[in-house]
Amino acid sequence: MTNLNFRDALSIVQILLYSPAIIIAIILCIRHGFRKSSGWRFLLTFILARLLSSSFQLATINDPTNKSLYIGEWVLLATALSPFELMALGLLSRALGSIERVRGVGFVKITTRHIQWVELLNTVAFVLGIVGGVKAGKSYDSTTGGVPTVQTESKVSIILLIVILGFLVVATALTGQQIGFAQPGEKRVLVAVAVSLPFMFVRMMYSAIGMFNSHETTRFSPVWGSVALLFGMGVLMELAVVFIYLAVGWTLKKIDHSPVETSSTHEEAELSKRESV
């Protein structure tokens, strides 16, 4: 560890913080389920990816010319934002489902069907991020140094993710108008999504600036750029989102999928009983 620098030290810090976080994420997955709609498995995926990318970074200390380590790290970094958005979409879907169980399907303005279409778009962005990350890693020459070439796939991926983030902002605002009808304890789900969005926005701008501004590509590279920018706009933002979701997940109960009987439906049921008698 004689060649340890600030970037390596930051990787160590992430390993120390994400190691207990992954245990909590596993517990939440077991409690709430591994279904795609719940979103918790995506949080687990992100934490695991962060542990692996930090490990790859530390592995380059003793093996600085191993190109596979750089490719692995770039792929994991290129796909970081996709699980975040899927987690937010999963929580938003949970809030919408809670409202629908109380008020019925068709009451909400943003439906779970809309969420599913956006999740499909996120999958496209995720795949493009992997392709772009692999190409970027292969373009890096570990013997001469320098910054890897930003790939078109990565640019398209970040554009799609920005569009999805915009949808999340609109959907959160619209759902907020109806969240009063949600089941007890479910309002905090929407609060968690709303609070996490500014952190996600800063993290996304960190990636977007490095991809689309050629003068800032070097400084905003998560592997080769400014450690201060990486820490302030990258690591801190990611940690904030992760622990917001972990905190709200720990306080939530397992979803009860049975419909909630409102006062009107209760009266109708009583009237039906009387008529049958």
Sequence and secondary structure as in RCSB ss.txt:
>XXXX:A:sequence
MTNLNFRDALSIVQILLYSPAIIIAIILCIRHGFRKSSGWRFLLTFILARLLSSSFQLATINDPTNKSLYIGEWV
LLATALSPFELMALGLLSRALGSIERVRGVGFVKITTRHIQWVELLNTVAFVLGIVGGVKAGKSYDSTTGGVPTV
QTESKVSIILLIVILGFLVVATALTGQQIGFAQPGEKRVLVAVAVSLPFMFVRMMYSAIGMFNSHETTRFSPVWG
SVALLFGMGVLMELAVVFIYLAVGWTLKKIDHSPVETSSTHEEAELSKRESV
>XXXX:A:secstr
 TT  HHHHHHHHHHHHHHHHHHHHHHHHHHH S TTT HHHHHHHHHHHHHHHHHHHHTTT TT HHHHHHHHH
HHHTSHHHHHHHHHHHHHHHHHHHHHHH TT SSS HHHHHHHHHHHHHHHHHHHHHHHHHHHH  TTT      
 HHHHHHHHHHHHHHHHHHHHHHHHHTTGGGS TT HHHHHHHHHHHHHHHHHHHHHHHHHH TTTTTTT TTTS
 HHHIIIIIIHHHHHHHHHHHHHHHH      S    HHHHHHHHHHHHHH 
